[in-house]
């Protein structure tokens, strides 16, 4: 029983960490895109 609970907790932690990393990466790409668009507008 404890083994199943620990396995489920580890899986949930892994899933949440993966989602968070993808979200942060996506935000970084969005910021880069805005920067490029601003540079093009200025040039």
FIKEGU-490852 format. One record per residue (C-alpha): residue number from 1; residue in one letter; x, y, z. Coordinates in Angstrom, 1 decimal. Example, Ala and Ser with C-alpha at 12.3 -4.5 7.8 and 13.67 -1.06 7.14 Angstrom:
2
[1, 'A', [12.3, -4.5, 7.8]] [2, 'S', [13.7, -1.1, 7.1]] 
***
This chain:
43
[1, 'X', [0.0, 0.0, 0.0]] [2, 'X', [2.7, 2.5, 1.0]] [3, 'X', [4.7, 1.5, -2.1]] [4, 'X', [1.7, 2.4, -4.3]] [5, 'X', [1.2, 5.7, -2.6]] [6, 'X', [4.9, 6.6, -3.0]] [7, 'X', [4.9, 5.6, -6.7]] [8, 'X', [1.8, 7.7, -7.3]] [9, 'X', [3.4, 10.7, -5.5]] [10, 'X', [6.6, 10.3, -7.5]] [11, 'X', [4.6, 10.1, -10.8]] [12, 'X', [2.6, 13.2, -9.9]] [13, 'X', [5.7, 15.1, -8.9]] [14, 'X', [7.4, 14.2, -12.2]] [15, 'X', [4.3, 15.2, -14.2]] [16, 'X', [4.0, 18.5, -12.5]] [17, 'X', [7.7, 19.3, -12.9]] [18, 'X', [7.5, 18.4, -16.6]] [19, 'X', [4.5, 20.7, -17.1]] [20, 'X', [6.1, 23.5, -15.2]] [21, 'X', [9.3, 23.3, -17.3]] [22, 'X', [7.4, 23.3, -20.5]] [23, 'X', [5.4, 26.4, -19.3]] [24, 'X', [8.5, 28.3, -18.4]] [25, 'X', [10.2, 27.4, -21.7]] [26, 'X', [7.1, 28.6, -23.6]] [27, 'X', [7.1, 31.9, -21.7]] [28, 'X', [10.7, 32.4, -22.6]] [29, 'X', [10.0, 31.8, -26.3]] [30, 'X', [7.1, 34.2, -26.1]] [31, 'X', [9.3, 36.9, -24.6]] [32, 'X', [11.9, 36.3, -27.4]] [33, 'X', [9.2, 36.6, -30.0]] [34, 'X', [8.0, 39.9, -28.6]] [35, 'X', [11.6, 41.1, -28.5]] [36, 'X', [12.1, 40.2, -32.2]] [37, 'X', [8.9, 41.9, -33.2]] [38, 'X', [9.9, 45.0, -31.3]] [39, 'X', [13.3, 45.1, -33.0]] [40, 'X', [11.7, 44.7, -36.4]] [41, 'X', [9.3, 47.6, -35.6]] [42, 'X', [12.1, 49.8, -34.6]] [43, 'X', [14.3, 48.9, -37.6]] 
***
